[in-house]
Amino acid sequence: AQSVAQPEDQVNVAEGNPLTVKCTYSVSGNPYLFWYVQYPNRGLQFLLKYITGDNLVKGSYGFEAEFNKSQTSFHLKKPSALVSDSALYFCAVRLRMDSSYKLIFGSGTRLLVRP
Amino acid sequence: DGGITQSPKYLFRKEGQNVTLSCEQNLNHDAMYWYRQDPGQGLRLIYYSQIVNDFQKGDIAEGYSVSREKKESFPLTVTSAQKNPTAFYLCASSPVGIHEQYFGPGTRLTVT
């Protein structure tokens, strides 16, 4: 089955330290991959996407993600975490549905950045 | 959240009542989507629509219905047939040729 996995329910990091939020996928063909962030009781905000090209993609708020085809991973990274980065992060992959597409989401990873 | 509005933010209903959640967008996007979010399960697709007067079932459509009479509006009705309706409901939209979706602020529905 085609799916997205986020193996960590929560990631804890100290402010100023680098952070990584992990995502692995299982889809056929070339994947289109996305990261979204959700603050409490809010909708999801788009952070970045990988479609093709350079394996390292840069997005909003200083986030970046590395696509690794051999490991089927798309980990989210940031060199220096901020307390304001604390939120729920979702990885997603785009799947074809007849004449359109849908997003399959991972279960989410809560990032907690302590001062 | 800009450009997509969902109302109300919080909604309370008694079991057995149908309830309609509003989703409006002023982004001129063709496609619109409804997701349900439950703790620890990520988002699951309920219904989606690519054009006006056309929509398709997603992964968990049972107990829900939608309409798409206008490009900017995609209301979701949670019927009494939905066995576990309490959840956070998110509406999203996307333009043709753009891969990512843009989300509204969500409606938290509580059914007792």
Interface residues (C-beta under 8 A of the other chain):
Chain A: D9 Y32 F34 Y36 N41 R42 G43 L44 Q45 F46 K49 I51 F90 R94 M97 D98 S99 S100 Y101 K102 L103 F105 G106 S107 G108
Chain B: D1 I4 Q6 K9 A31 Y33 G40 Q41 G42 L43 R44 L45 Y48 Q50 Q56 G58 F88 L90 A92 H99 E100 Q101 Y102 F103 G104 P105 G106 R108
